[in-house]
Amino acid sequence: MSESRKITLATSWLDGCSGCHMSFLDIDERLIELADKVEFVYSPLVDYKQMPESIDVGILEGAVSSEDDLDKALKFRKHCKFLISLGDCAVTGNVPAMRNFFPLDAVFDRAFKENVQLQPQRPTVNVPKLLVPVRPIHSVVKVDLFIPGCPPSANTIWQILSELVAGRMPNPAQFTRFGA
């Protein structure tokens, strides 16, 4: 990672609560310092709609539970030189993977029929095909760095990005652990 130019950074979330991105935003004023060294080229945090061909660092949070998630993980791996799996859902499947213990039809019935009072029905429009089972990101693409935590703290994210920007390989175990 060259210090002579800004590092390009892309982020996205798959199946999860987006809490890891909220922790990212909790870096607060350090985001200004980060912006001096990193160019956000694709993210739900910015308005870029097209992913560039080549990205230095990609960060994905969430589990792979639908065809859309799988497509996004494959796209990130293809375009990102270095891919980070951020948070327990991305690293282990965590909460989204809880549905792995139930038949998919039972999950749909519970969500869209049993718990609905007005027009209980299974949605059919603009619903991505769900995959069975829900899987962590590294089970579908190569991941270069795993950052556990639910969500990882803002300080953890800051420390790891600071190390990467400085050209060093961070050790997430120094900053976080699963569920913390």
The 8 nearest C-alpha neighbors of each residue, nearest first, counted from 0:
[[1, 166, 2, 164, 6, 163, 55, 165],
 [0, 2, 3, 4, 166, 6, 5, 164],
 [1, 3, 4, 0, 5, 165, 164, 166],
 [4, 2, 1, 5, 0, 6, 36, 164],
 [5, 3, 2, 1, 6, 36, 37, 0],
 [4, 6, 37, 36, 38, 7, 3, 2],
 [5, 7, 37, 38, 55, 8, 36, 4],
 [6, 8, 38, 55, 54, 37, 39, 40],
 [7, 9, 39, 56, 57, 40, 38, 55],
 [8, 10, 41, 57, 42, 40, 39, 58],
 [11, 9, 58, 42, 57, 59, 41, 8],
 [12, 10, 59, 42, 43, 58, 60, 13],
 [13, 11, 60, 61, 59, 17, 14, 10],
 [12, 14, 61, 68, 62, 60, 15, 63],
 [15, 13, 61, 62, 64, 63, 95, 12],
 [14, 16, 61, 17, 13, 95, 62, 88],
 [15, 17, 18, 14, 61, 19, 12, 13],
 [18, 16, 19, 20, 15, 12, 21, 60],
 [19, 17, 21, 16, 20, 150, 22, 149],
 [20, 18, 22, 150, 21, 17, 23, 86],
 [21, 19, 23, 22, 18, 17, 24, 60],
 [20, 22, 18, 24, 23, 19, 25, 17],
 [23, 21, 25, 153, 19, 20, 24, 152],
 [22, 24, 20, 21, 25, 153, 26, 19],
 [23, 25, 21, 26, 22, 27, 20, 153],
 [26, 24, 22, 27, 23, 153, 21, 152],
 [25, 27, 153, 24, 29, 23, 30, 28],
 [28, 26, 25, 29, 30, 24, 31, 23],
 [29, 27, 30, 31, 26, 32, 25, 33],
 [28, 30, 32, 31, 27, 26, 33, 157],
 [31, 29, 33, 28, 32, 27, 26, 34],
 [32, 30, 34, 29, 33, 28, 35, 27],
 [31, 33, 29, 35, 30, 34, 36, 28],
 [32, 34, 30, 35, 36, 31, 37, 29],
 [33, 35, 31, 37, 36, 32, 30, 38],
 [36, 34, 33, 32, 37, 31, 5, 38],
 [37, 35, 5, 34, 33, 6, 38, 164],
 [38, 36, 6, 5, 34, 7, 33, 35],
 [37, 39, 7, 5, 8, 40, 6, 34],
 [38, 40, 8, 41, 9, 7, 37, 42],
 [39, 41, 9, 8, 38, 7, 47, 42],
 [42, 40, 9, 47, 50, 39, 10, 45],
 [43, 41, 10, 44, 45, 11, 9, 47],
 [42, 44, 45, 11, 46, 10, 41, 12],
 [45, 43, 42, 46, 41, 10, 20, 24],
 [46, 44, 42, 43, 47, 41, 39, 40],
 [45, 47, 48, 44, 43, 42, 41, 40],
 [48, 46, 41, 45, 49, 40, 42, 50],
 [47, 49, 46, 50, 41, 42, 45, 43],
 [50, 48, 47, 51, 41, 40, 52, 46],
 [49, 51, 41, 52, 48, 40, 47, 78],
 [52, 50, 53, 49, 54, 40, 78, 41],
 [53, 51, 78, 50, 54, 79, 77, 49],
 [52, 54, 78, 51, 79, 55, 80, 50],
 [55, 53, 79, 7, 56, 78, 80, 8],
 [54, 56, 80, 7, 79, 6, 81, 8],
 [57, 55, 81, 8, 79, 54, 82, 80],
 [56, 58, 9, 82, 79, 10, 8, 83],
 [57, 59, 10, 83, 82, 84, 9, 85],
 [60, 58, 11, 84, 12, 10, 85, 83],
 [59, 61, 12, 85, 89, 13, 86, 84],
 [62, 60, 89, 13, 15, 14, 88, 12],
 [61, 63, 89, 14, 92, 135, 88, 13],
 [62, 64, 68, 134, 133, 69, 135, 65],
 [63, 65, 133, 130, 129, 62, 14, 68],
 [66, 64, 129, 130, 68, 67, 128, 63],
 [65, 67, 69, 68, 128, 70, 127, 129],
 [66, 68, 70, 65, 69, 127, 71, 128],
 [69, 67, 65, 63, 71, 13, 66, 70],
 [68, 70, 66, 72, 67, 71, 63, 73],
 [69, 71, 67, 73, 68, 72, 74, 66],
 [70, 72, 74, 68, 73, 69, 75, 67],
 [73, 71, 69, 75, 74, 70, 68, 76],
 [74, 72, 76, 70, 71, 75, 77, 69],
 [73, 75, 71, 77, 72, 76, 70, 78],
 [76, 74, 72, 78, 77, 73, 79, 71],
 [75, 77, 73, 79, 74, 78, 72, 140],
 [76, 78, 74, 75, 79, 73, 80, 52],
 [77, 79, 53, 75, 52, 76, 54, 74],
 [80, 78, 54, 81, 76, 57, 75, 55],
 [79, 81, 55, 56, 54, 78, 82, 53],
 [82, 80, 56, 79, 143, 55, 57, 83],
 [83, 81, 57, 143, 142, 56, 58, 79],
 [84, 82, 58, 144, 145, 143, 85, 57],
 [83, 85, 145, 59, 89, 90, 60, 146],
 [86, 84, 60, 146, 89, 59, 83, 145],
 [87, 85, 147, 148, 89, 150, 88, 149],
 [86, 88, 90, 147, 148, 89, 149, 91],
 [89, 87, 92, 93, 61, 62, 91, 90],
 [90, 88, 61, 62, 60, 135, 87, 84],
 [89, 91, 87, 135, 88, 84, 86, 92],
 [92, 90, 135, 93, 88, 87, 89, 134],
 [91, 93, 88, 135, 96, 62, 134, 89],
 [92, 94, 88, 91, 96, 87, 95, 97],
 [93, 95, 96, 97, 92, 88, 15, 98],
 [96, 94, 97, 93, 92, 15, 98, 62],
 [97, 95, 92, 133, 98, 94, 99, 93],
 [98, 96, 99, 94, 95, 100, 93, 92],
 [97, 99, 96, 100, 101, 95, 106, 133],
 [100, 98, 97, 96, 132, 101, 133, 131],
 [99, 101, 98, 97, 102, 96, 132, 103],
 [102, 100, 98, 99, 103, 105, 106, 97],
 [101, 103, 105, 104, 106, 100, 99, 98],
 [102, 104, 106, 105, 101, 107, 98, 131],
 [105, 103, 107, 106, 102, 108, 101, 109],
 [104, 106, 108, 102, 103, 107, 109, 101],
 [107, 105, 103, 109, 104, 108, 110, 102],
 [106, 108, 104, 110, 105, 109, 111, 103],
 [109, 107, 112, 105, 111, 106, 110, 104],
 [108, 110, 113, 106, 107, 112, 111, 105],
 [111, 109, 107, 108, 114, 112, 106, 113],
 [110, 112, 108, 121, 120, 107, 119, 109],
 [113, 111, 119, 108, 115, 120, 114, 109],
 [112, 114, 109, 115, 108, 111, 110, 119],
 [115, 113, 112, 110, 109, 111, 116, 119],
 [116, 114, 119, 112, 113, 117, 111, 118],
 [115, 117, 119, 118, 114, 112, 113, 111],
 [116, 118, 119, 115, 120, 112, 114, 111],
 [119, 117, 120, 116, 115, 112, 111, 121],
 [120, 118, 112, 115, 117, 111, 116, 121],
 [121, 119, 112, 111, 118, 122, 108, 115],
 [120, 122, 111, 123, 107, 112, 119, 108],
 [123, 121, 124, 120, 126, 111, 125, 107],
 [122, 124, 126, 121, 125, 120, 127, 128],
 [123, 125, 126, 122, 127, 121, 128, 120],
 [126, 124, 127, 123, 122, 128, 67, 121],
 [125, 127, 124, 123, 128, 122, 129, 65],
 [128, 126, 65, 129, 67, 66, 125, 124],
 [127, 129, 65, 66, 126, 130, 67, 64],
 [130, 128, 65, 64, 127, 66, 131, 103],
 [131, 129, 65, 64, 132, 133, 128, 66],
 [132, 130, 133, 129, 99, 64, 103, 134],
 [131, 133, 99, 130, 134, 64, 96, 98],
 [134, 132, 64, 96, 131, 63, 130, 99],
 [133, 135, 63, 92, 62, 132, 138, 136],
 [134, 136, 92, 91, 62, 89, 90, 137],
 [135, 137, 138, 89, 139, 63, 62, 140],
 [138, 136, 140, 139, 142, 141, 135, 90],
 [137, 139, 136, 135, 140, 134, 141, 63],
 [138, 140, 137, 136, 141, 69, 72, 135],
 [141, 139, 137, 138, 142, 136, 76, 73],
 [140, 142, 137, 143, 139, 76, 138, 82],
 [143, 141, 82, 137, 144, 83, 140, 84],
 [142, 144, 82, 83, 81, 141, 145, 84],
 [145, 143, 83, 142, 84, 146, 82, 81],
 [144, 146, 84, 83, 147, 85, 90, 143],
 [145, 147, 85, 86, 171, 84, 144, 148],
 [148, 146, 86, 177, 87, 176, 145, 151],
 [149, 147, 151, 150, 178, 179, 177, 86],
 [150, 148, 178, 151, 87, 86, 179, 147],
 [149, 151, 148, 19, 86, 18, 152, 22],
 [152, 150, 148, 149, 86, 155, 147, 179],
 [153, 151, 155, 154, 22, 150, 156, 148],
 [152, 154, 22, 26, 156, 155, 25, 23],
 [155, 153, 157, 152, 156, 158, 26, 174],
 [156, 154, 152, 158, 174, 157, 153, 151],
 [155, 157, 153, 159, 154, 158, 160, 152],
 [156, 158, 154, 160, 155, 159, 161, 153],
 [159, 157, 161, 155, 156, 160, 154, 162],
 [160, 158, 162, 156, 161, 157, 169, 155],
 [159, 161, 163, 157, 162, 158, 164, 156],
 [162, 160, 158, 164, 159, 163, 157, 165],
 [161, 163, 165, 167, 159, 160, 164, 169],
 [164, 162, 160, 166, 167, 165, 161, 168],
 [163, 165, 161, 166, 162, 160, 0, 36],
 [166, 164, 162, 163, 167, 161, 2, 0],
 [167, 165, 163, 164, 0, 162, 168, 1],
 [166, 168, 162, 163, 165, 169, 164, 0],
 [167, 169, 163, 162, 170, 166, 159, 165],
 [170, 168, 162, 159, 171, 167, 163, 158],
 [169, 171, 172, 173, 168, 159, 174, 144],
 [172, 170, 173, 174, 146, 175, 169, 159],
 [173, 171, 174, 170, 175, 176, 146, 147],
 [174, 172, 171, 170, 175, 169, 176, 155],
 [173, 175, 155, 171, 172, 176, 158, 170],
 [176, 174, 172, 171, 173, 179, 155, 148],
 [175, 177, 179, 147, 148, 172, 178, 174],
 [178, 176, 148, 147, 179, 87, 175, 149],
 [177, 179, 148, 149, 176, 87, 147, 150],
 [178, 148, 177, 176, 149, 175, 151, 150]]
